[in-house]
Amino acid sequence: MPTILITGSSGQIGTNLFFGLRRLGFQVMGVDRRPNPWTGELPTVVTDLTDRAQVDALGGGRLGGLDLVVHLAAHAKVFELVQRPERALENIVMTYHALELSRRAGIPFIFGSSREVYGDIHRIITGESDADFVIAESPYSASKISGEALTYSYARCYGLNYLTFRFSNVYGRYDNDLERMERVVPLFIDRIARGEEVVVFGEQKVLDFTYVDDCVDGIILGIRGLLSGRVKNQTFNLAYGEGSSLVQLAHWIAEELSKPLNLRLEPSRPGEVTHYVANISKARSILGYEPKVPLREGARRTVAWWRECGRLSP
């Protein structure tokens, strides 16, 4: 079976992708700046992808026999990158180094992008070509736009075969490390469980939440299509395909926890997208992608996983 390299392998998507690929018989290697906190079974080379010397050491022999790179490593908290824009530059540097690993090895590349490339839209997305590369809403969205552009340029200049996946609010298991990164679903679970106030930035904010199993299924379909040569040099939205408000999400989580909801509404913060629902018809028709977990069910599964891993009382 092929060997897949995952950058950002210690993150939520990377960890779930490892287990999904392993179940199918793939060999997997990881690269991350920290060891994986969830499993010791994933061979991981601890490397800072912003450091050229460390990346050169990877390309100099620490990685070998690879068949495909899945690049997931990124600083992914939008408002945090508004406060610390240098992290957006680090995202671009990490993508460049991951592309160089792929180019030098002569193997295909999958880029984990974001729905942020569409900007703060108040319209129906009709297709992947609707991304607005003229106006970036935030340093984070600019870093993903830049990553997509670099990937396209490597395809043109070096014949690098690629797929780009635009993720949308991925949530689920292996995502409760609030000390490192605050994401909305684990943050809501933690605060509601503790009886603390939940702040929603944008009462009318509607987003397309993707349960992590659906996200992983889509990536694996892409890996298989890219390795077989059936699909290449395409960009796909990877989401559930339905919008839900943050207010509704908070109520569903409170129901699953059997806790009262102490909700406070605030205006949306700078750089944050306030409305997005993905058109996933292209991924359906070309990859056979079919998401299975709506947000209500995903909230139930996610709260159940928090209980299983001991973060919530029975």
C-alpha beads as a LAMMPS data file, in Angstrom:
LAMMPS data file: protein, C-alpha beads

314 atoms
313 bonds

1 atom types
1 bond types

-500.0 500.0 xlo xhi
-500.0 500.0 ylo yhi
-500.0 500.0 zlo zhi

Masses

1 110.0

Atoms # bond

1 1 1 0.000 0.000 0.000
2 1 1 1.120 3.604 -0.593
3 1 1 2.812 5.674 2.099
4 1 1 1.193 9.019 2.923
5 1 1 2.936 11.929 4.640
6 1 1 0.661 14.144 6.738
7 1 1 1.939 17.545 7.859
8 1 1 0.116 18.861 10.908
9 1 1 -0.326 15.203 11.844
10 1 1 -0.865 15.937 15.547
11 1 1 -3.911 18.107 14.920
12 1 1 -7.534 17.069 14.839
13 1 1 -7.872 16.351 11.117
14 1 1 -4.388 14.835 10.909
15 1 1 -5.013 12.414 13.778
16 1 1 -8.383 11.280 12.430
17 1 1 -6.932 10.955 8.920
18 1 1 -4.138 8.745 10.240
19 1 1 -6.598 6.326 11.830
20 1 1 -8.793 6.356 8.714
21 1 1 -5.873 5.614 6.403
22 1 1 -4.467 2.929 8.680
23 1 1 -7.793 1.090 8.729
24 1 1 -7.566 0.911 4.935
25 1 1 -4.033 -0.471 5.012
26 1 1 -2.091 2.676 4.063
27 1 1 1.292 3.415 5.588
28 1 1 1.353 6.860 7.239
29 1 1 4.091 9.169 8.449
30 1 1 3.560 12.426 10.288
31 1 1 5.365 15.746 10.519
32 1 1 4.434 18.208 13.244
33 1 1 6.112 20.626 15.609
34 1 1 4.826 18.584 18.566
35 1 1 4.303 14.866 19.278
36 1 1 0.799 13.554 18.745
37 1 1 -1.085 13.845 22.078
38 1 1 -3.637 11.166 21.180
39 1 1 -1.618 8.213 19.918
40 1 1 1.906 6.868 19.938
41 1 1 1.175 4.693 16.926
42 1 1 1.745 7.362 14.278
43 1 1 5.456 7.661 13.349
44 1 1 6.028 11.406 13.675
45 1 1 9.096 13.456 12.830
46 1 1 8.972 16.460 15.154
47 1 1 9.835 19.355 12.846
48 1 1 9.036 23.047 12.619
49 1 1 8.004 23.557 8.998
50 1 1 8.835 27.259 9.260
51 1 1 12.509 26.388 9.828
52 1 1 14.404 25.859 6.549
53 1 1 17.237 23.893 8.171
54 1 1 14.821 21.443 9.794
55 1 1 12.919 21.017 6.521
56 1 1 16.151 20.414 4.610
57 1 1 16.991 17.700 7.133
58 1 1 13.665 16.045 6.315
59 1 1 14.368 16.117 2.611
60 1 1 17.871 14.857 3.235
61 1 1 16.784 11.366 4.147
62 1 1 14.604 11.309 7.260
63 1 1 11.634 10.738 4.973
64 1 1 11.790 8.203 2.191
65 1 1 9.546 6.047 0.033
66 1 1 6.637 8.471 0.132
67 1 1 3.804 8.420 -2.400
68 1 1 1.798 11.555 -1.507
69 1 1 1.872 14.593 0.794
70 1 1 -1.234 15.850 2.619
71 1 1 -0.436 19.340 3.904
72 1 1 -2.602 20.247 6.896
73 1 1 -0.106 22.169 9.055
74 1 1 -1.283 25.729 9.729
75 1 1 -2.146 28.269 12.371
76 1 1 -5.899 28.011 12.008
77 1 1 -7.566 30.428 14.432
78 1 1 -8.854 33.347 12.362
79 1 1 -9.095 36.056 15.026
80 1 1 -5.787 34.977 16.570
81 1 1 -4.101 35.737 13.237
82 1 1 -5.759 39.145 13.211
83 1 1 -3.984 39.759 16.510
84 1 1 -0.767 38.041 15.406
85 1 1 -0.438 38.477 11.620
86 1 1 3.095 37.053 11.602
87 1 1 1.465 33.641 11.971
88 1 1 -0.191 34.113 8.581
89 1 1 3.269 34.514 7.082
90 1 1 4.326 31.309 8.850
91 1 1 1.391 29.522 7.173
92 1 1 2.706 30.592 3.773
93 1 1 6.250 29.498 4.608
94 1 1 5.007 26.091 5.816
95 1 1 3.083 25.583 2.582
96 1 1 6.130 26.496 0.516
97 1 1 8.297 24.004 2.403
98 1 1 5.676 21.249 2.108
99 1 1 5.406 21.894 -1.633
100 1 1 9.184 21.656 -1.922
101 1 1 9.157 18.273 -0.171
102 1 1 6.567 17.088 -2.675
103 1 1 8.338 18.583 -5.701
104 1 1 11.734 17.132 -4.797
105 1 1 10.233 13.695 -4.206
106 1 1 8.172 13.896 -7.418
107 1 1 4.946 12.963 -5.657
108 1 1 1.436 14.512 -5.654
109 1 1 0.247 17.053 -3.124
110 1 1 -2.999 17.730 -1.268
111 1 1 -3.455 21.198 0.223
112 1 1 -5.786 21.781 3.154
113 1 1 -7.331 25.168 2.401
114 1 1 -10.362 26.885 3.904
115 1 1 -13.734 28.363 3.093
116 1 1 -12.149 31.620 4.286
117 1 1 -10.891 32.172 0.723
118 1 1 -14.478 33.135 -0.233
119 1 1 -14.455 36.073 2.137
120 1 1 -17.413 37.313 4.165
121 1 1 -20.117 36.396 1.670
122 1 1 -23.847 37.005 1.834
123 1 1 -24.732 35.069 -1.291
124 1 1 -25.102 31.464 -2.369
125 1 1 -21.806 29.909 -3.423
126 1 1 -22.434 28.329 -6.799
127 1 1 -19.019 26.781 -7.267
128 1 1 -15.355 26.730 -6.355
129 1 1 -14.666 29.503 -8.888
130 1 1 -16.585 31.936 -6.647
131 1 1 -13.567 32.420 -4.378
132 1 1 -12.630 36.093 -4.214
133 1 1 -8.858 36.321 -4.434
134 1 1 -8.979 40.115 -4.744
135 1 1 -10.090 40.938 -1.204
136 1 1 -8.822 38.880 1.731
137 1 1 -10.959 39.328 4.836
138 1 1 -8.168 38.461 7.276
139 1 1 -4.487 37.501 7.458
140 1 1 -5.619 33.877 7.806
141 1 1 -7.665 33.992 4.594
142 1 1 -4.731 35.708 2.869
143 1 1 -2.450 32.860 3.945
144 1 1 -4.823 30.266 2.471
145 1 1 -5.243 32.254 -0.760
146 1 1 -1.459 32.409 -0.971
147 1 1 -1.176 28.678 -0.322
148 1 1 -3.623 27.891 -3.101
149 1 1 -1.764 30.208 -5.482
150 1 1 1.581 28.569 -4.646
151 1 1 0.066 25.144 -5.234
152 1 1 -1.324 26.190 -8.629
153 1 1 2.051 27.643 -9.576
154 1 1 3.861 24.385 -8.742
155 1 1 1.435 22.522 -10.968
156 1 1 2.167 24.889 -13.861
157 1 1 5.921 25.192 -13.430
158 1 1 6.901 21.743 -12.175
159 1 1 4.076 19.446 -13.289
160 1 1 3.074 18.781 -9.679
161 1 1 -0.288 16.992 -9.498
162 1 1 -2.458 18.331 -6.686
163 1 1 -5.872 18.573 -5.089
164 1 1 -7.029 21.466 -2.913
165 1 1 -9.721 20.941 -0.282
166 1 1 -11.495 23.948 1.206
167 1 1 -12.523 22.833 4.687
168 1 1 -15.378 24.375 6.645
169 1 1 -15.529 24.351 10.468
170 1 1 -14.372 20.788 11.016
171 1 1 -15.269 19.442 14.473
172 1 1 -15.440 16.159 16.378
173 1 1 -13.067 13.822 18.209
174 1 1 -9.447 14.728 19.062
175 1 1 -10.321 18.389 19.433
176 1 1 -10.472 19.509 23.052
177 1 1 -7.036 21.104 23.502
178 1 1 -8.374 24.502 24.537
179 1 1 -5.074 25.458 26.127
180 1 1 -3.496 25.446 22.658
181 1 1 -6.357 26.562 20.425
182 1 1 -9.915 27.700 21.108
183 1 1 -12.340 26.450 18.443
184 1 1 -16.028 27.121 18.672
185 1 1 -17.453 23.616 19.248
186 1 1 -15.026 22.517 22.004
187 1 1 -15.164 25.994 23.528
188 1 1 -18.975 25.851 23.739
189 1 1 -18.870 22.325 25.215
190 1 1 -16.331 23.292 27.850
191 1 1 -18.056 26.488 28.953
192 1 1 -21.595 25.087 28.985
193 1 1 -20.425 22.009 30.928
194 1 1 -18.827 24.304 33.526
195 1 1 -21.932 26.479 33.760
196 1 1 -20.023 29.445 32.354
197 1 1 -21.246 32.124 29.996
198 1 1 -21.085 31.409 26.255
199 1 1 -20.396 34.377 23.993
200 1 1 -21.605 34.247 20.387
201 1 1 -19.943 36.816 18.162
202 1 1 -22.685 37.447 15.609
203 1 1 -26.304 36.522 16.360
204 1 1 -27.040 35.966 12.663
205 1 1 -23.762 34.145 11.941
206 1 1 -24.418 31.022 9.848
207 1 1 -21.647 28.527 9.088
208 1 1 -21.338 25.097 7.489
209 1 1 -20.039 22.669 10.137
210 1 1 -18.320 19.465 8.969
211 1 1 -18.076 16.417 11.205
212 1 1 -14.517 15.134 11.107
213 1 1 -15.449 11.681 9.763
214 1 1 -17.030 13.302 6.710
215 1 1 -13.943 15.468 6.227
216 1 1 -11.624 12.443 6.437
217 1 1 -13.800 10.455 4.027
218 1 1 -13.488 13.278 1.493
219 1 1 -9.704 13.515 1.859
220 1 1 -9.321 9.756 1.421
221 1 1 -11.450 9.840 -1.732
222 1 1 -9.086 12.532 -2.990
223 1 1 -5.990 10.521 -2.064
224 1 1 -7.266 7.503 -3.954
225 1 1 -8.275 9.562 -6.975
226 1 1 -4.956 11.389 -7.085
227 1 1 -2.831 8.252 -6.675
228 1 1 -4.775 6.439 -9.388
229 1 1 -4.510 9.384 -11.779
230 1 1 -8.293 9.536 -12.068
231 1 1 -8.483 12.996 -10.482
232 1 1 -5.853 15.719 -10.433
233 1 1 -5.416 19.483 -10.353
234 1 1 -8.854 20.216 -8.909
235 1 1 -10.261 22.279 -6.039
236 1 1 -13.155 21.009 -3.926
237 1 1 -15.354 22.363 -1.164
238 1 1 -15.414 19.815 1.652
239 1 1 -18.287 20.480 4.055
240 1 1 -21.725 19.176 5.022
241 1 1 -23.556 21.512 2.654
242 1 1 -26.008 23.064 5.121
243 1 1 -25.769 26.177 7.268
244 1 1 -26.411 26.393 10.995
245 1 1 -26.311 29.364 13.338
246 1 1 -23.938 29.503 16.281
247 1 1 -26.923 30.219 18.510
248 1 1 -28.591 26.969 17.415
249 1 1 -25.316 25.084 17.928
250 1 1 -25.062 26.399 21.495
251 1 1 -28.623 25.272 22.257
252 1 1 -27.977 21.767 20.871
253 1 1 -24.814 21.365 22.927
254 1 1 -26.636 22.508 26.072
255 1 1 -29.341 19.901 25.377
256 1 1 -26.728 17.135 25.028
257 1 1 -25.067 18.204 28.263
258 1 1 -28.422 18.649 30.059
259 1 1 -27.186 22.042 31.193
260 1 1 -28.774 25.494 31.123
261 1 1 -27.441 27.856 28.480
262 1 1 -26.110 31.218 29.631
263 1 1 -25.781 33.009 26.302
264 1 1 -24.422 36.473 25.540
265 1 1 -24.525 37.986 22.057
266 1 1 -21.792 40.272 20.751
267 1 1 -21.068 41.783 17.310
268 1 1 -18.908 39.754 14.934
269 1 1 -15.181 40.332 15.309
270 1 1 -12.892 41.709 12.590
271 1 1 -11.793 39.199 9.982
272 1 1 -14.434 36.584 10.781
273 1 1 -16.791 35.184 8.152
274 1 1 -20.448 35.691 9.141
275 1 1 -22.233 33.600 6.494
276 1 1 -21.102 30.541 4.560
277 1 1 -22.869 27.493 3.151
278 1 1 -20.796 25.284 0.863
279 1 1 -21.787 24.009 -2.548
280 1 1 -20.429 20.448 -2.478
281 1 1 -21.841 19.307 -5.837
282 1 1 -18.391 19.142 -7.463
283 1 1 -17.002 16.866 -4.737
284 1 1 -20.118 14.728 -5.031
285 1 1 -19.938 14.343 -8.794
286 1 1 -16.182 13.874 -9.216
287 1 1 -15.081 12.213 -5.967
288 1 1 -18.306 10.512 -4.916
289 1 1 -18.235 12.480 -1.665
290 1 1 -21.387 12.154 0.419
291 1 1 -21.374 13.609 3.961
292 1 1 -23.423 11.639 6.467
293 1 1 -23.415 13.535 9.769
294 1 1 -25.630 16.630 10.221
295 1 1 -24.670 19.078 12.945
296 1 1 -27.347 17.935 15.410
297 1 1 -26.010 14.361 15.300
298 1 1 -22.420 15.565 15.211
299 1 1 -22.962 17.601 18.377
300 1 1 -24.277 14.462 20.080
301 1 1 -21.269 12.404 18.979
302 1 1 -18.810 15.102 19.980
303 1 1 -20.236 15.517 23.484
304 1 1 -20.225 11.716 23.859
305 1 1 -16.541 11.623 22.881
306 1 1 -15.731 14.309 25.473
307 1 1 -17.336 12.075 28.092
308 1 1 -15.393 9.027 26.868
309 1 1 -12.048 10.810 27.106
310 1 1 -12.779 12.029 30.614
311 1 1 -13.226 15.745 30.034
312 1 1 -16.838 15.668 31.254
313 1 1 -18.400 14.101 34.328
314 1 1 -20.692 11.110 33.581

Bonds

1 1 1 2
2 1 2 3
3 1 3 4
4 1 4 5
5 1 5 6
6 1 6 7
7 1 7 8
8 1 8 9
9 1 9 10
10 1 10 11
11 1 11 12
12 1 12 13
13 1 13 14
14 1 14 15
15 1 15 16
16 1 16 17
17 1 17 18
18 1 18 19
19 1 19 20
20 1 20 21
21 1 21 22
22 1 22 23
23 1 23 24
24 1 24 25
25 1 25 26
26 1 26 27
27 1 27 28
28 1 28 29
29 1 29 30
30 1 30 31
31 1 31 32
32 1 32 33
33 1 33 34
34 1 34 35
35 1 35 36
36 1 36 37
37 1 37 38
38 1 38 39
39 1 39 40
40 1 40 41
41 1 41 42
42 1 42 43
43 1 43 44
44 1 44 45
45 1 45 46
46 1 46 47
47 1 47 48
48 1 48 49
49 1 49 50
50 1 50 51
51 1 51 52
52 1 52 53
53 1 53 54
54 1 54 55
55 1 55 56
56 1 56 57
57 1 57 58
58 1 58 59
59 1 59 60
60 1 60 61
61 1 61 62
62 1 62 63
63 1 63 64
64 1 64 65
65 1 65 66
66 1 66 67
67 1 67 68
68 1 68 69
69 1 69 70
70 1 70 71
71 1 71 72
72 1 72 73
73 1 73 74
74 1 74 75
75 1 75 76
76 1 76 77
77 1 77 78
78 1 78 79
79 1 79 80
80 1 80 81
81 1 81 82
82 1 82 83
83 1 83 84
84 1 84 85
85 1 85 86
86 1 86 87
87 1 87 88
88 1 88 89
89 1 89 90
90 1 90 91
91 1 91 92
92 1 92 93
93 1 93 94
94 1 94 95
95 1 95 96
96 1 96 97
97 1 97 98
98 1 98 99
99 1 99 100
100 1 100 101
101 1 101 102
102 1 102 103
103 1 103 104
104 1 104 105
105 1 105 106
106 1 106 107
107 1 107 108
108 1 108 109
109 1 109 110
110 1 110 111
111 1 111 112
112 1 112 113
113 1 113 114
114 1 114 115
115 1 115 116
116 1 116 117
117 1 117 118
118 1 118 119
119 1 119 120
120 1 120 121
121 1 121 122
122 1 122 123
123 1 123 124
124 1 124 125
125 1 125 126
126 1 126 127
127 1 127 128
128 1 128 129
129 1 129 130
130 1 130 131
131 1 131 132
132 1 132 133
133 1 133 134
134 1 134 135
135 1 135 136
136 1 136 137
137 1 137 138
138 1 138 139
139 1 139 140
140 1 140 141
141 1 141 142
142 1 142 143
143 1 143 144
144 1 144 145
145 1 145 146
146 1 146 147
147 1 147 148
148 1 148 149
149 1 149 150
150 1 150 151
151 1 151 152
152 1 152 153
153 1 153 154
154 1 154 155
155 1 155 156
156 1 156 157
157 1 157 158
158 1 158 159
159 1 159 160
160 1 160 161
161 1 161 162
162 1 162 163
163 1 163 164
164 1 164 165
165 1 165 166
166 1 166 167
167 1 167 168
168 1 168 169
169 1 169 170
170 1 170 171
171 1 171 172
172 1 172 173
173 1 173 174
174 1 174 175
175 1 175 176
176 1 176 177
177 1 177 178
178 1 178 179
179 1 179 180
180 1 180 181
181 1 181 182
182 1 182 183
183 1 183 184
184 1 184 185
185 1 185 186
186 1 186 187
187 1 187 188
188 1 188 189
189 1 189 190
190 1 190 191
191 1 191 192
192 1 192 193
193 1 193 194
194 1 194 195
195 1 195 196
196 1 196 197
197 1 197 198
198 1 198 199
199 1 199 200
200 1 200 201
201 1 201 202
202 1 202 203
203 1 203 204
204 1 204 205
205 1 205 206
206 1 206 207
207 1 207 208
208 1 208 209
209 1 209 210
210 1 210 211
211 1 211 212
212 1 212 213
213 1 213 214
214 1 214 215
215 1 215 216
216 1 216 217
217 1 217 218
218 1 218 219
219 1 219 220
220 1 220 221
221 1 221 222
222 1 222 223
223 1 223 224
224 1 224 225
225 1 225 226
226 1 226 227
227 1 227 228
228 1 228 229
229 1 229 230
230 1 230 231
231 1 231 232
232 1 232 233
233 1 233 234
234 1 234 235
235 1 235 236
236 1 236 237
237 1 237 238
238 1 238 239
239 1 239 240
240 1 240 241
241 1 241 242
242 1 242 243
243 1 243 244
244 1 244 245
245 1 245 246
246 1 246 247
247 1 247 248
248 1 248 249
249 1 249 250
250 1 250 251
251 1 251 252
252 1 252 253
253 1 253 254
254 1 254 255
255 1 255 256
256 1 256 257
257 1 257 258
258 1 258 259
259 1 259 260
260 1 260 261
261 1 261 262
262 1 262 263
263 1 263 264
264 1 264 265
265 1 265 266
266 1 266 267
267 1 267 268
268 1 268 269
269 1 269 270
270 1 270 271
271 1 271 272
272 1 272 273
273 1 273 274
274 1 274 275
275 1 275 276
276 1 276 277
277 1 277 278
278 1 278 279
279 1 279 280
280 1 280 281
281 1 281 282
282 1 282 283
283 1 283 284
284 1 284 285
285 1 285 286
286 1 286 287
287 1 287 288
288 1 288 289
289 1 289 290
290 1 290 291
291 1 291 292
292 1 292 293
293 1 293 294
294 1 294 295
295 1 295 296
296 1 296 297
297 1 297 298
298 1 298 299
299 1 299 300
300 1 300 301
301 1 301 302
302 1 302 303
303 1 303 304
304 1 304 305
305 1 305 306
306 1 306 307
307 1 307 308
308 1 308 309
309 1 309 310
310 1 310 311
311 1 311 312
312 1 312 313
313 1 313 314
